[in-house]
Structures are given as structure tokens and as C-alpha cells.
Amino acid sequence: MANINIFSLGGLQEDGKNLYVVEVEQKLFILDAGIKYPTTELYGVDLINNDISFLIENKNRVAGIFLTHGHDDHIGGVYQILNEFQVPVYASKFTMAILMDSLKDETLDIEKIKFITVTSRSVIKFDQVEIRFFDVPHNIPDCLGIAIKTPDGYIVYTGNYNFDQNSKINYALMYRELSFFAKEGVLALMTDSLGALNEQSRGTILEFKLRIKNIMTQAKSRILFTLFSSDILRIQQIVDIALEQNKKIAILGRKTQRLVNQAMNLGYLSIPSENLVNLRFIDDSNESSKDMDDLVVLVTGERHEPYFMLQRMAKSIDRLIHLNEKDTVVILTTPYLGTEKMAARTMDIIYRVTTNVKEFNSNLLPISSANREEIKQMLNILLPKYVIPVIGEYRHQYALRVVADCVGYDDSKVILLDNGDIATFVDGQYRGITGDVPVGEVMIDGKAFKDVGDVVMRDRELLAEEGLLMVCANINPRTKVVVSGPDIISKGFVYLNDENELKNDILEVFKKVSIKYLVNKFINWGEYKNTLRMELSHYIYKKTKRSPIIIPVLIATDLEMKKS
């Protein structure tokens, strides 16, 4: 018998940064390590990582990182861990290729880290614990589920999955593997809950392909498709249809081009080189793809990027493509949380250029996560003792509890956790939430690896909402005279000209504060600036009901000393 703890540092009651930990007899097994993309109110933040302080404190107990597939919300945080301590990483061939490609730009000593490629036949042993893998269908190649064999039974983590019968995997082998775990006994199933609210039946891939074929057949000029970088299988479907109609293909998006190259090199994608087109920059002597009526363009990126690129094309400021009235635009990207306004604005801008716009809503796009019936199927195959909904917001987790109830699981057998909650199993029995581990979010801005922090985010919020006001002056510390200025600079606050009443009032406040500090023998610069900032803040709020960030810039300038 064993003491087992299951907890999450991210991925529960949120969308992204999936990182789950299974602890068996003091040894920690990390299942996925992802990132989350920010919503629009997080100004300047590029991505969000998990707080991994618990893992750093317990790094000697970490057995390895085990990855299910190559999406950023499952592998994007691996660098964060490897940057703190060395630990083996286990992943399928394609997932490993994507990971290694993302790490090559980072400052890591790759040679000192073990990267182990696994398949559904791989078995990794750690004392009492045994790790096995099994194939699962998803919208990216080479996805694996993970099964951890403990003395009390298997703990199965599905990652994202579905039972899409159009997926090209060996279903016979997958069912045999799942049946093997069920026969051995499954203590807990950690299963994808993102599709638990979806009652839509699968099979829309056929309708999807038919619609794409019709669009390509009817198009009189170029066709532009928006796709997310990770939609590898959807890219292949569009490419196949384009090849049937003997069209040229251009892929826009640096990350997608790298993913596509990896997929082609490993045999997961097939695109004849003679059909691929490298677009040239638009200039006076080159109008690029304007006259290529047989061109299919895949406009790709993360989150808002496809919409941003389309806006540039519609405004004729993109370097590669300028939209015209003959072009057809096909939207295959449902907006992420926080990008809905940009998506709506993009559609309006495109319609000003071309009305040949086809927008696929979520009901017409093939589903990438298991729907209700497929979740029931997974439960009925594995017959787990306990069910732990993962990968999803609380509404998804709760919906999965309802689905589990339909196949005979009462609420005591479905464990709803939040990030940090420790679910404890002793001798094969669930003992409840026995504690918690520290969790949180680390906001990353550009290449800065450290947390941007709440103070910086508050300043950015103020800058966005209230603006900035700078008061600059040169002061002679010997004669106690203002040599030049003050100059007032307003950014994002109000427009100030020489005749502006508010500007004159700000100058009066500056003079009153300056008189107070320039009569003393020595100037207390720190107190001078703080008082100036406080007095200006009070006055401006009273006058405008706004609170811009105020930055006094006082420069000690002694012209006589400079001459000598």
C-alpha cells in the first residue's frame, strides 16, 4: 500500500498553464508544464507561468517531467523548470521536437539535461512506481496519455483527447492499452474536462472538408485562412484540399513555419515543396502575390495574432499581402478569451475591403477535446475508482461531475480540486484535501524571466487609463534659481498648449512648492520631488477627476561651475 498525493500548480479552474503533480512515497512526478496567454487587461504581459517555488524547494524529489503533447499550454513552462534545476524530460517524438525547437533560443545547457523520447510501448520504472504511455487522438500529432502504476492501482492522466474516428491512430492498440489499465485497476482518472459542456456529436470533419472544398472551388482569386499555430492537423486538411485543386500554398507565421518544418521532417505533414511559395516583400517594383489567383495563404499565430495580421493586410500596411476586393477570407479561429473585441473589429475592417468573408463558428469546427459521450466512453473503459476533472475552468470540472453521475459515479467519487489543493489517497482510499502547496502566477514580459509583479502591472494600468504627466526643470543649487523650465509633458492625459488654463495652473503649483524649498540653505531634493508630486496629484484630481502618473524631473544645473 502507498501514500499518494495529487495536486496541481496550474490548469484547474482556468484555461492554460497545466501542471499536475503526482506524489508517490515522497517522489514527485510532473505531468505537463504549460503556460497561459494573458487577457487584454494585462498590459504588456506576453505569457503567464506557474509559481514553481514548491518544485524548486523539493527538486531532489522530482523524478521527471512527463509531457502529453506539444501545445504551449502543456509544454510552454518546461523551460521555467529546467532553468531552475535539471530533471529528465519524457515526451513523444513530435512533442520532443517541438520542445527542443523552443529551447534552442534559450540559455540552457542542453547537454546536461536528459531528454528521453517515448512511445506507447515505453515503460519507465522508479522503485515501486512504473510509468506507461498510451496513444490518444487530438488536433496535434503524437499525443500520449500517461499511466502511473502505484501499489494501489494506476493513476491515469489523459491530457487533451477525443475519440474522433477521423484521427489516424491505431484505435485497436489504444483500446487494448486502456483495457489493460482497467484490468490492472485504476485508482484515479485525471481526465480532460474542456469538452464536458459539449453535447455536439462528432463527425463534423466531413462537413468541414466539404465546405472548404466549396469555398476553394468558388473563389475567384486568393484565399486566406486564419489558423492557430498549433492546428497542425487542420493545416494538413486544408493543404490536401488545396493540392487537389492544384493551388500554391503560403504559410505566414514564424512559429507555424517552424512547426510545419518539424512536422514535415518527421513525416507528420506532407506538403510538396513545389507547391510551397515564399512571398516577397511588397515594394514599388514588386506587388508580391497580388496576381496569384491560385494562392492559398495560411495566416497563423497565437491568440490575437491572426486577427492582427489580417488588419494589417486590410489596411495595406503588411509587408507581404495587401487585401483586395477579389480575395476570399476564411476565419477558422474562434476568439480566445479577451480577444473578442479585436476579432469583431477585424471583421469590420476586412468587410471594408472585401465582402468575400466566410466565418466558421465553433459548431462547424471539429472539436479537439472529448465531448460528453466520449468522456462517458473513457469512464466506461477504464472504470476508475475516483475521477479527478482537470484541464478546464470550474464550469467544465463541474460539468464533468454531472457526466460522471450519468454513468454511476456519485459526488463522493468525483473530486473537484483547485490549484494547490492536495488530494490524498492512503491504502487506496481517498482521505480528502489534506493541505495545500503554494501556487500563483508569474507574468512574463518579453525575455524577462522574473515576475513582472503587481506594482508594475498597476503602473501600466494607470498609464493606460489615466496617462502620464512629467514636470521637468533645471535648478541652480547654488543660487536657488530655476534656470530653465518647467517644461510640462503630457502623454495619454490631456493635450496641453501654451494657452491652456490647466498648464498655467500646474506652473503656479510648481512655483509655490519651489519657493518653499529654494529658500533653504540646502535643497532636500527627495522631499522637494515628493511634495511636488503630491501637490500636483491633489490639484489635478480636484480639477479633472483624473490621477495620471506624475514624474517630477529636477536637474541640478550650475552654469558657472561648468564654465570654470
N, C-alpha and C positions, 0 to 999 in steps of 0.2 A: 504494500500500500504506500501511497505517496501524499505529500502535501503539495498542492498545486495552487498557484495564484495566476489569475488572468486579469490584465488591466490594459488601458490604452493611454498613450500620451497625446494622441490626436486621432481624429477620424470619427468620433462619436458626437452626435448632436451638432454636426457641422458638415460642410461639404469640402473635403480635402484633407491634406496632411495626415493621411492614415499611417499610424504607427502603433502596432499592438505588441504586447509582450506577454509571453507565457513563461512562468517561473515554475520549474520542477526541481524540487530538492535543492534550492539555492542557485540553480543555474538558469540564466536568462536567455530566452530565445526571442529575437526581434523579428516580427513578421511585418515586412514592408516598412518603408521610411519615406513618406511623401511630403509635399509642400502644398500650400493653398495659395491661390491668387487673390489679391485684395479687391475689395469693393471700392467704388469711386470716392468714398469719403476718406480713404486712407491716402492722403495726398503724397505722391512721390514714392510710395512703397511699391517695390517690384514683386515681392513674394513674401509669404509668411511661413516660417519654420516652426517646429515644435521646440518647447523648452526641454532640453535633454539633460538637465542637471542631474536627474536621478541616474541616468545611464552612465554619466561621467563618474559619479561617486561610486558606482558599482561596476566599473568597467572590467574588473578582474573576474566578474561572474558571468560576463556576456559570452555566450558560446558562438554566436554568429548572427548575421543578418540574412534573412531568407526572403527573397522577392518573388512576387507572383507574376507581375507583368510590367511593361515599360512605360506606363503613363506617369506623368510628373507627380500626380497626387499619391503615387505609390513608391516612386524611386527618387524623387527630387530632393529628398532630405538625406540621402546616403552620404553625400559629401560632408554635410554638417557633422555626422558621427565620425567619419573617417578622419576628419580634420582634428578631432579631439583625441581619438585613440584608435589603435589598429585592431581590427577584428575581421575574421573571414566573411566573405560575401558569397552567397549561393544564389544562382539565377539560371534561367534557361538561356540558350544560345543567343536568341534575338534580344532578350531583355538585357543580357550582359553586354552585347554590342552597343546598345543604346546608352547604357550606363557608362561604359568605357569612353564612348564618344563625348559624353557630357563632362567626364572627369579630366579629359586631356587638356582642357583650358585652365584647370585649377592647379594650385601649388601643392600637389600631393606627391609623396614618394611612392609611386605605384608599385615599385619593385618589392617593397617591404610588406605589401598587403596581399593576402591570398584571395584570389577571385576564382571561384570554383563553378564551372558550368555543369548543370544538372539536367536530367531528363525525367520523364515519368517513371523510369526504371531505377533511378538513383535511390540509394539508401545510405543515410549518414547516421553513424552511431556515436552517442555520447553517454558512456556509462549505462545507466538504466533507460536512457531515452534514445528513441530511434526516429529519424525524420524521413518521411517518404513524400513523394510528389505525385500528382495526377493531372492529366490534361483537362482543361476547361475551355469552352468556346467564349470568345469575347471579340471586341472590334479591333484588336491588335494581335498579331501573330504570337505564337509560342507562349501562351498563358498557362500557368500552373496553379493548382491548388496545393495546399501544404497540410500534411497529416503528421501530428506529433504523437508517437506511441509512448504512453506512460504506463506504469504498473496498474493504473485504474482504467485504462482504455485510451482510445485515440481522442485527441483534440484536433478537429478538422477545421481549417481556415480556408474558405473558398476563394477569397479575393473577389474581384468582379467576375461574374459568369452569367451565362444563359444556356438554354438548350436549343438554340437556333439550329434547325435542321439543315439550313443552308451553309453552315460552317463546315469547313473542310478539315475536320479532325476525325480521328478513329473513335467513333462512338462506342463500338464494341469493347475496345480497350478501356475507355473511360468508365463505362458501366461495370466492367469486371473489377476495376480498381476500387470503385465506390462500394461494390458489393463485398469486396474483401475486407474493407474497413468495417462495414456493418457486421459482418460475421465475427470479426475480432472484438467488436464492441466499441461504440463511440460514446465517450463520456460527455463531450460538449461540441456543438457545431457553431462555429463563428461564421455567420453567413451574411452575404451582401444583402442589404435591405433597401437599396436605392429604388428598386422597381416594385416594392411591396404595395404601393398605391395603384399600380398599373394593372388593370384588368384586360387590357387590349391583348388580343390573340396575336401570336407571331405569324410570320409568313409574308409580311409586307415587303420583303426584299424583292419579290417578283413584281409587285406593283411599282416599286421604286425603280427597278431597271426599265420597266415598260415606259414609265413617264420620262425617264432620262433619254431613252431612245427616241421618243416622240419629239422631245424638245430639240435634240440634235438634228433630227430629220427636217424639222420645220424651220430651224434657224437659217437666216439668210446671210449671216456674217459670223463674226467671232462669238464664242460662248464663254462666259466667265462663271466658274463655280466657286462658291466660298466653302471652305472646309477648315476644320481644326487640324493642327499639325499631327495629332495622334491618330487621325482617321485613316490609317494605312489601308485597311480592307475596303473602305469606301472609295479611296483613291483608285485602288485596283479595279473596282467595279466600273467606275467612270472611264478609266483608261481603256478597259476592254471594249466598252461600247464605242469609244472614240476610234479605236483601231478597226473595229468592224466597218466604220464609215470612212476609213482612210483619212483621218484627220491628224493634224500635228498637235503636239501637246507641249505646253509650257507650264512649269511649276514655279510659282512665286512664293518665297518664304524660306529664309536661310535654314531654319531648323528643320522644316519639312524636307528640303533638298537633302540634308544630311541623313534624315531618317529614311528617305526613299533610297538613297545610295546604299545605306546599310542593308535595307530590305532586299534590294536587287542583288547585292554581293552575296547575300546568304540564301538567295533563291526564294524569298517570300513574296517578291514582287517581280513581275515580268513586263518590262517596257522596252521595246526595240529602240536602240539608240538612234536609228534613222528617223524615228517619229518624234524624238525629243528636240525641242527648239530652245536655244539660248537667246533671249531677247536682248537687243542692243539698246543703249541709252538713246532717248529721243533728243535730237538737236536739229539745227536748221537743215542739215544735209541728210538726215535720217528720220523718217517718221515711223520707224520701228515696225510694229505689227499691224499698222492701220489697214493695209490692203490684204492681209492674210485672212481671207474669209473662211478658210478651213482650219482655223486655230481654236483649240480648246485650252483655256487658261485656268489653272487651279490656283486660286487666291487663298493662301493658307496663313495660319498663325495661331497664337494663343488668345483666348478670351475675346478682347475687343479688336485685335489686330486685323482680321479680315475686313471688318467694317471700316476701320481707319484707312486701310489701303484702297477700298472702293471709293471712299470720299475723295481721296487724292486723285484717283483716276477720273472721277466725275468732274472734278474742278480743273482737270488738265494740268496738274502740278506734279503728277507722278513721273518718275524718270523713265518708265518702261512702257506704260499704256495710258492712252487718253481715250476715255469712253466716247462713243458717238451714237447717233440715233439708230444705227443698224445693229448695234451689239445686243446680245441677249445676256441677262444676268440671272443666275440661278442661286438662290440663297439656301444652302444646306446646313446652316449653322444656327441653331436655336440659341438666343441670347443667354449668356451666363447671368447669374445674379449680379446686379449692379451695372450691367451694360445695356439694359433695355432701352434707355433713352438714346444712347448712341446708335443702337440698331434702328430705332424708329427715325431718327434724324437722317441716318444714312439712306434709308429707303426714300425719303423725301428728296434728298439731293440727287439720287440716281434717276428718279422719275422726271427730273428737270431736263435730263439728257436723253434718256431712252425709256420708253414705256414697255419694252420687252423684258419684263421682270417676272420671274417665277419664284415664288416663295413657298418652300416646303415647311409646313408646320410639323410639330413633334409627332402628330398622328400618322404622318406619311413617311417618317424616317424610321428605319429599322432600329429596334430597341437594343441597347447594349447591356443592360442589366436584367436579371431574371425578373419576370413578372410574377403575379400571384400564383398562377398554376405551376410555373417552373419551380418556385420556392417550395410548393407542396410536393412536387416531384422529388426534389433534393431531400426533403424531410422524410419522405416515404422510403427512399432508397437507403439512406444512412441510419434511420431510426435512432437518432441521438437521445441520450438520457436528458440532456439540457440543451437549450437553444439560446445563443447569445447574438442578437442582431448587431451587426457592425456596418461600417461604411454607409453613413447616412445621417440625416438630421433626426430629431426626436420623432417627428411625424412619421418618418419612414420606419424607425425602430418600433414605434407603437403599432403601425400597420402590419409589420411582420408578426407581432404578437397575435394580432387578430387572425392572420393567415394560419399561424401555428395552431390556434384554437380550433380551426376548421378541421384539422387532421388529428385532433385528440390531445393536444398539449394544453394543460391548464396553466394559469398565470404563474404558478409557483415554479414551473419548469422553463419559463421563458424569462431570461434575466436581462433587464434593461439597465445598462450602465451609462455613466457619464465619464468623460475623460478624467483619469486619476483614480476612479473607484477601483478597489481591489476586490475581485470576486474570488473567494477562497473555497477550495474543494479539499476535503480530508477524507481519506479512505473511500473515495468515490461518491461522496455526498456533498452537496452544496451547503456551505455554512454561512452564507450571506456575505454582505460587504463588510469586510473586517478592518478596513483602513483606507488610506489614500496615499498617492505619491504626488509630488509637486508637478504641476502642469502649467502651461501658459503658451503665449505666442511670442515669437521673435520676429520682428518686422525687419526685412532686409531691403536696403536701398542701394541699388547698383551693385558694386563689388564689395561694399562694406559688409563684413560678415557679422559684426556685432549688432545687437538690437538697436534700432533707431531710437526707441524709447518714447514714453508718454509726453515728456517735455517737448521734444522735437515735433511730435505729431500735433501737440496743442499749438505750437508756434505756427505750423503750416496751416492749421485750421483757421487761426486768426488772420494769417496773411491772405488766405483765400476769401474769408468772409468780411474782414474789416480793413485790410490793406496795411500800408506802412507809411510812416512819416519820419523823415530824417531832418534834423536841425544841425547844420554844420557852421562852425565859426572858428576863426583864428584869433587867439588871445595872447597878448604880450604879458607873461607872468611877472615882468619887472615893473612895467609902467601901469599894469592892471587896466589895460585898454583893449577893446575889441578891435583888432587890426583889420579884419575883413569879415563880411557876413553880418548877421547869419543868413545863410542860404537855406531855403526850405525845399525839400524834395519829397514829393508825394507819389506813391505807387499803389494803385488799387484802392485809394481812399477817396480823394476829391481832386478835381483839377484846380490848381492854384496859379493865378496870374498876378501881375503886379498890382492890379486894381482890386484884387479880391479882398473883401472885408475880413474873411476868416484869416487870410495870410497876415493882414495888418494886426489883427488881434493876437496871433501867435507871436509876432515880433514884439508886441507890448509885454506879453508874458515873459518872453526871453529877457527883455530889458530889466523888468522888475526883479527876476531871480538873479540876474548877473550883478545888479547893483549890490545885492546882499552879500555876494561872495567876493566881489572885486574891491571892497573897501578894507578887507583884512590884509595883514602883513604877508601871510602866505595863503595861497589858494588851495583849498581842500577839493581836489578835482573829482574824487569819487562822490563826495556829498553834493557837490555842485551838479554833477550829471544826474544823480538820483532825484534831487529836488526838482530839477528842470523837467525830468521825465514825469514825475508825479503831478506837478502843477499843470503841465500841458495835457496830461491824461484827464485830469479833472475838468479843465476848461473845455476841451474838445468834446468830451462826453456830454457836458451840460449844453453845449451849443448844437451838437449834431446827433447825439444819442448813438455815437459810434465809438468803438475802442480799438483804434489801429495800434499796431506795434510802433512805439516811439523810440527812436535811436538818436540820442544827442551825440554829436561828434565834435568835441572841443579839442583844438590842436594848439599846443603851446608854441608860439612863434615870436622870437625876439630878433628883429631885423638888424639891430645894432650889433648884437653878438655875432651874427652871420657875417657882417661886413668886416669886423675885426678878425 
